[in-house]
Amino acid sequence: MPGLPPLVAPPAELVHVPLTTPDAAEAVGTVLKRVLDERLRRSRTVDPVFARELAARLVALVERGGKRLRAAFTHCGWRAAGGSGDTTAVLHTGAALELLQACALVHDDVMDGSVQRRGAPAVHVQLAREHWAAGMHGSAESFGTSGAVLAGDLALAWADDLLTETALGTPHGARLHAEWRAMRTEMVAGQYLDLRAQARRSSGVDEALAVATLKSAQYTVARPLALGASLAGAEEHALEALRAAGRCAGLAFQLRDDLLGAFGDPALTGKPADDDLRSRKLTYLLAVALRLADAADDHQATATLAPDAGFRSSHAVERMRAALTRTGARDLVETKIKELTDMSIGHFEATGADHAVRHEFASLVQRATGVAAHRGEGAA
């Protein structure tokens, strides 16, 4: 920010990376690799064991990647607000989002007891196996859980460091940091409400939507769009339109993830397809199925999906899938995804972004939701 002395020396990784392709998701990988190499190098100077056993595992998780959608939406928000030229700050903001995502994934896997992430054992599972193989004292499971919490904390620290370094180098740093602060709190709130809903065995549709909005929609699409737009000095009306577009697209993304969590192919998703069902996680899909079953007096479906159905074997999981389909919940969620996708495109058009940017946004939404939008010129 102008007039403020740097808090730290400019980091070596903050260098200009020309964006010669509209695929910002690919471009941010170059920046992220440099950031991770530097963070890992610094970790080795702190302690080689810490670097090898914890930091390196975190780096491996981030480098296994994903769609890098948050980084791509950040770039899209920047362009929608008139951003052009040097993409350095945009790409570093995208990289910070990828690190924040790693924090969420590591902690989420611990809370959900998930054993696989991005085609490999989850971090807490890796650490527990190392404990067992080395013949350490105490509980291997407790060691894995505690170590994974620390790995997630480390990812959050790296994300905050990178975002702060970026904010200090842009004239719009205060607005950028305000969006970042709001997003972090929303993400934690969503995680807690998710945890609470499972503990209370909740079944409400409104509660499921609140969890999905805070836990995923905001920090997957809405806030990344606003972060990018903030870097371009966007006016408030444009930010509001982007946030609305992002909430709709982000919620559609989460509903798609719910469907994949129940019916997806682990070979394609990189994670088990029955964790949500075995744990009876409150999703919009489940809440809608219970509401439909109750309206149709489908007592069999209600009993199958009920909070007190007990341990869910593989056979019980298959019965849950059948109930989700038979009640019409699966089809209804597909319809909801389409509606939210079109609403998102409508909100994005209100930003006044040119045709090329609207097309870019529509393409990103299709990647996120699996649905092509059918509204206005922005539809891909």
Stockholm file with secondary structure:
# STOCKHOLM 1.0

chainA/1-380         MPGLPPLVAPPAELVHVPLTTPDAAEAVGTVLKRVLDERLRRSRTVDPVFARELAARLVALVERGGKRLRAAFTHCGWRAAGGSGDTTAVLHTGAALELLQACALVHDDVMDGSVQRRGAPAVHVQLAREHWAAGMHGSAESFGTSGAVLAGDLALAWADDLLTETALGTPHGARLHAEWRAMRTEMVAGQYLDLRAQARRSSGVDEALAVATLKSAQYTVARPLALGASLAGAEEHALEALRAAGRCAGLAFQLRDDLLGAFGDPALTGKPADDDLRSRKLTYLLAVALRLADAADDHQATATLAPDAGFRSSHAVERMRAALTRTGARDLVETKIKELTDMSIGHFEATGADHAVRHEFASLVQRATGVAAHRGEGAA
#=GR chainA/1-380 SS CTTCCCSSCCCTTCCCCCCCSSCHHHHHHHHHHHHHHHHHHHHHHHCHHHIIIIIHHHHHHHHTCCCCHHHHHHHHHHHHTTCCSCCHHHHHHHHHHHHHHHHHHHHHHHHHTCCEETTEECHHHHHHHHHHHTTCSSCHHHHHHHHHHHHHHHHHHHHHHHHHHHHHTSTTHHHHHHHHHHHHHHHHHHHHHHHHHHHHTCCCHHHHHHHHIIIIIIIIIIHHHHHHHHHTTCCHHHHHHHHHHHHHHHHHHHHHHHHHHHHCCHHHHSSCSSHHHHTTCCCHHHHHHHHHHHHTTCHHHHHHHCTTCCSCCHHHHHHHHHHHHHTTHHHHHHHHHHHHHHHHHHHHHTTTCCHHHHHHHHHHHHHHHSCCCCSSTTCC
#=GC SS_cons         CTTCCCSSCCCTTCCCCCCCSSCHHHHHHHHHHHHHHHHHHHHHHHCHHHIIIIIHHHHHHHHTCCCCHHHHHHHHHHHHTTCCSCCHHHHHHHHHHHHHHHHHHHHHHHHHTCCEETTEECHHHHHHHHHHHTTCSSCHHHHHHHHHHHHHHHHHHHHHHHHHHHHHTSTTHHHHHHHHHHHHHHHHHHHHHHHHHHHHTCCCHHHHHHHHIIIIIIIIIIHHHHHHHHHTTCCHHHHHHHHHHHHHHHHHHHHHHHHHHHHCCHHHHSSCSSHHHHTTCCCHHHHHHHHHHHHTTCHHHHHHHCTTCCSCCHHHHHHHHHHHHHTTHHHHHHHHHHHHHHHHHHHHHTTTCCHHHHHHHHHHHHHHHSCCCCSSTTCC
//
